[in-house]
Amino acid sequence: MSISRLSTKGQLVIPSRFRQALHLRPGDRVSIKMEGGKLVLQPEGAARARLVEEMGRKVLVAPRGALPMTAARIKDILSDFP
C-alpha cells in the first residue's frame, strides 16, 4: 500500500510504481469511479504504442482500438518514407 497526499488544488499523485505498472505517461487519460466507498482508477487506453518487456525481450504493444498491423498496412506506412 502507498499513501499520497491530496494537494490544496485537489490533485493527487499516483505513485511511480503504479504508473509504471499501468504504463501511464503524462497526458494519459484515467477514468475514476466509486465502488463501495473506494475510488477506482483505470487507464482510458493509451493513445500511442508502448514498449513492454515480455519473457526477456521488448515488444511493441499497440493501443486499444488500433487497426491491425497487416503486411499491406505496414507497406503503406513505410511508403511515406524516402
LUMTIRO-954102 format. One record per residue (C-alpha): x, y negated, z; residue in three letters. Coordinates in pm, whole numbers, plus 50000, padded with zeros to 5 digits. Each point is the difference from the previous one (the first is absolute). Layout:
N
ATOM      x      y      z  resn
ATOM      X      Y      Z   ALA
...
This chain:
82
ATOM      x      y      z  resn
ATOM  50000  50000  50000   MET
ATOM  50117  49648  49921   SER
ATOM  49876  49673  50147   ILE
ATOM  49971  49674  49805   SER
ATOM  49905  49656  50126   ARG
ATOM  49719  49799  49840   LEU
ATOM  50119  49653  49895   SER
ATOM  49813  49677  50075   THR
ATOM  49883  50010  49636   LYS
ATOM  49852  50349  50048   GLY
ATOM  50280  50168  49802   GLN
ATOM  50134  50342  50090   LEU
ATOM  50331  50153  49891   VAL
ATOM  49984  50361  49879   ILE
ATOM  50315  50170  50133   PRO
ATOM  50255  50088  49731   SER
ATOM  49978  50377  50051   ARG
ATOM  49627  49987  49916   PHE
ATOM  50055  49766  49703   ARG
ATOM  50267  50236  49867   GLN
ATOM  49784  50310  50053   ALA
ATOM  49716  49835  49803   LEU
ATOM  50238  49847  49742   HIS
ATOM  49863  49652  50076   LEU
ATOM  50176  49698  49850   ARG
ATOM  49942  49625  50045   PRO
ATOM  49684  49902  49813   GLY
ATOM  49840  50347  50013   ASP
ATOM  49633  50007  50097   ARG
ATOM  49883  50197  50306   VAL
ATOM  49637  50076  50088   SER
ATOM  49901  49975  50366   ILE
ATOM  49693  50167  50153   LYS
ATOM  49864  50077  50346   MET
ATOM  49959  50362  50105   GLU
ATOM  49875  50058  50351   GLY
ATOM  50163  49691  50150   GLY
ATOM  50326  50052  49809   LYS
ATOM  50140  49813  49702   LEU
ATOM  50096  50222  49707   VAL
ATOM  50238  49861  49736   LEU
ATOM  50020  50158  49655   GLN
ATOM  50205  49893  49697   PRO
ATOM  49784  49876  49715   GLU
ATOM  50211  50174  49737   GLY
ATOM  50333  49863  49893   ALA
ATOM  49997  49781  49691   ALA
ATOM  50332  50141  49883   ARG
ATOM  50189  50327  49981   ALA
ATOM  50221  50091  50294   ARG
ATOM  50307  50215  50049   LEU
ATOM  49947  50287  50247   VAL
ATOM  50246  50264  50116   GLU
ATOM  49862  50352  49969   GLU
ATOM  50195  50319  50060   MET
ATOM  50334  49817  49989   GLY
ATOM  49941  49810  49676   ARG
ATOM  49842  49668  49912   LYS
ATOM  49671  50001  49810   VAL
ATOM  49815  49703  49848   LEU
ATOM  49634  50007  50112   VAL
ATOM  49740  49807  49799   ALA
ATOM  49741  49789  50182   PRO
ATOM  49647  50131  50049   ARG
ATOM  49786  49958  49691   GLY
ATOM  50297  49970  49763   ALA
ATOM  49966  50145  49653   LEU
ATOM  50162  50342  49953   PRO
ATOM  50354  49985  49860   MET
ATOM  49973  50203  49683   THR
ATOM  50281  50028  49747   ALA
ATOM  49809  49769  49764   ALA
ATOM  49955  49736  50274   ARG
ATOM  50369  50010  50093   ILE
ATOM  50096  49965  49633   LYS
ATOM  49765  49702  49969   ASP
ATOM  50147  49832  50311   ILE
ATOM  50358  50056  49881   LEU
ATOM  49921  49861  49655   SER
ATOM  49989  49650  50160   ASP
ATOM  50373  50024  50078   PHE
ATOM  50265  49925  49737   PRO
